[in-house]
Structure formats: C-alpha cells, structure tokens
Amino acid sequence: MYPPSSAYDRATTVFSPDGRLFQVEYAKKAVEKGTTAVGLVFNGGGLLATDKLIRSKLVNVKSIEKIFVIDEHIGAVASGLVADARKLIDHARIEAQRERVIYGEPIPVEALTRDICDLKQSYTQYGGVRPFGVSLLILGVDSTGTRMFETDPSGAFSEVYASAIGQGKREAEEIFEEKYKREISFEEAVKLAVKALNEVNKNPKPNLETLEVYYITEKDRKFQELPKDKLIKIIGEAKGRRRSK
C-alpha cells in the first residue's frame, strides 16, 4: 500500500508511485488562477493581449505589468505569479543582451524560449527550490519569421499560432479553434483577441484602461504597445461611444 499523496508533495524532487510531481502540478494550478492572456500570429507578425482586470480605482493601472519587452524583437505575456515572471524576464533580458554582445545579432526566438524553459526545468530537479508558478507566451520575429511559443511551469514548451494562458485558457482557445485562420490580418487578429478576452472575462465591452495589446511585424521587427487611439479605431469602441452620447 502506497503512502497518501501528501507524502510525495513536500519536495519537488520526489515522484509519486504513479509518476507525478505534485509541486509541479500545484504550480500549474497557480497559472490556472491567473489573468487570461492571449497571443495570435497574423499575416506578417503577431500580437499579445491581456486585460489586467483591475477593479479598484485605488490601484495605479500602469504599475501592474503583465506584458514585457525582452528585446526590441521579442516580448512575452505572463499568467500566474507575476513576481516569478519578473525573475524569468530578467534572466531572458540578460541572455538576449549576451547574444548581441557575443555574436552581434538578436537572439532567435526559439533559442531564448529554450533557455527560459531550461531554467524552469532546473527548478523541478533540486531540493530547496520550488517550480516557477507562471506560464509565458513568448512572441518575436527573427530570421525564420514570426514565432510564438507557450511555456508551462514544468519547463515544457510548444510552438503555437494562437493560444491562451490563465484561467480562461480553454474558453479562449475554443474561440480560436472556430475563428482563427493562418492568413488573418492584423486588424482581424486584434478584434479576435479582444473578443476572446471579453468573453472569458464576461465583459460586455472592452475596458480600455486595463486592456493591453502589444504587437510586432516582420517589417519593423519592434515589439511595441498598440496605442489606445488605434485600438479604439480597430475595435469600433469610438463609434460605440458616439452613439451613447
């Protein structure tokens, strides 16, 4: 007779008899409770989007960071423990700059993703540490084109064209399964990302104060925030406001 599961969840390095690492599974649960974030690859680039879901007027919205610029050609959005995300992003930024100093060129998106996931995986192998309770969608443009990868707390990663992380992952991905196409345009991708966030967060309309969209194109290769005025124009919020006056 095997001991109860609680005997196996006190250390990261101990497998249960059925091959489970409970601390890694608990870290994945932390991600499932995180704010929903989405990413889409469109024709000629990609975007990341999230709604910070800040309900209190006492919080400065700008102080909450969910989407991070790693290098000018690469960025990431996090869901789960944001403090853990900052640690990973700081590590990624150092690796990106090291690549430029040593090789004189921007780091490939897959290479950076692999490096981040190697660090994540190492925190599942040694005693005295815990897994990172955060998932990342990493998006960038390199010599191979637009690439987007999804990572999880175990250190596993996969390349995706449209994906979501956080508590609304399943619902958002159901929308993408139905609506997403590889040749989707930038404007259509923005609308689809906002639609998915609105539906999983049960928002009747976008909250422009807390909604963040970052994008990159293969032409400019600069990961940057979509200005609010352009976001309003794309999603038709300006028209809706005029009607309500």
Secondary structure as the mmCIF struct_conf table of DSSP 4:
data_model
#
loop_
_struct_conf.conf_type_id
_struct_conf.id
_struct_conf.beg_label_comp_id
_struct_conf.beg_label_asym_id
_struct_conf.beg_label_seq_id
_struct_conf.end_label_comp_id
_struct_conf.end_label_asym_id
_struct_conf.end_label_seq_id
HELX_LH_PP_P HELX_LH_PP_P1 TYR A 2 PRO A 4
HELX_RH_3T_P HELX_RH_3T_P1 SER A 5 ALA A 7
TURN_TY1_P TURN_TY1_P1 TYR A 8 TYR A 8
BEND BEND1 ASP A 9 ARG A 10
TURN_TY1_P TURN_TY1_P2 THR A 12 THR A 13
HELX_LH_PP_P HELX_LH_PP_P2 VAL A 14 SER A 16
TURN_TY1_P TURN_TY1_P3 PRO A 17 ASP A 18
BEND BEND2 GLY A 19 GLY A 19
HELX_RH_AL_P HELX_RH_AL_P1 PHE A 22 GLU A 32
TURN_TY1_P TURN_TY1_P4 LYS A 33 LYS A 33
BEND BEND3 GLY A 34 GLY A 34
HELX_LH_PP_P HELX_LH_PP_P3 THR A 35 THR A 36
STRN STRN1 ALA A 37 PHE A 42
TURN_TY1_P TURN_TY1_P5 ASN A 43 GLY A 44
STRN STRN2 GLY A 45 ASP A 51
TURN_TY1_P TURN_TY1_P6 LYS A 57 LEU A 58
BEND BEND4 VAL A 59 VAL A 59
HELX_RH_3T_P HELX_RH_3T_P2 VAL A 61 SER A 63
STRN STRN3 ILE A 67 ASP A 71
TURN_TY1_P TURN_TY1_P7 GLU A 72 HIS A 73
STRN STRN4 ILE A 74 GLY A 80
HELX_RH_AL_P HELX_RH_AL_P2 VAL A 82 TYR A 103
BEND BEND5 GLY A 104 GLU A 105
HELX_LH_PP_P HELX_LH_PP_P4 PRO A 106 PRO A 108
HELX_RH_AL_P HELX_RH_AL_P3 VAL A 109 SER A 122
TURN_TY1_P TURN_TY1_P8 TYR A 123 GLN A 125
BEND BEND6 TYR A 126 TYR A 126
TURN_TY1_P TURN_TY1_P9 GLY A 127 GLY A 128
STRN STRN5 VAL A 134 ASP A 142
TURN_TY1_P TURN_TY1_P10 SER A 143 THR A 144
STRN STRN6 GLY A 145 THR A 151
TURN_TY1_P TURN_TY1_P11 PRO A 153 SER A 154
BEND BEND7 GLY A 155 GLY A 155
STRN STRN7 PHE A 157 GLU A 159
BEND BEND8 TYR A 161 TYR A 161
STRN STRN8 ALA A 162 ILE A 165
BEND BEND9 GLY A 166 GLY A 166
TURN_TY1_P TURN_TY1_P12 GLN A 167 GLY A 168
HELX_RH_AL_P HELX_RH_AL_P4 LYS A 169 LYS A 179
TURN_TY1_P TURN_TY1_P13 ARG A 182 GLU A 183
HELX_RH_AL_P HELX_RH_AL_P5 PHE A 186 ASN A 201
TURN_TY1_P TURN_TY1_P14 LYS A 202 LYS A 202
BEND BEND10 PRO A 204 LYS A 205
TURN_TY1_P TURN_TY1_P15 LEU A 208 THR A 210
STRN STRN9 LEU A 211 THR A 217
TURN_TY1_P TURN_TY1_P16 GLU A 218 ASP A 220
STRN STRN10 GLN A 224 GLU A 225
HELX_LH_PP_P HELX_LH_PP_P5 LEU A 226 PRO A 227
HELX_RH_AL_P HELX_RH_AL_P6 LYS A 228 ILE A 235
TURN_TY1_P TURN_TY1_P17 GLY A 236 GLY A 236
HELX_RH_AL_P HELX_RH_AL_P7 GLU A 237 SER A 244
#
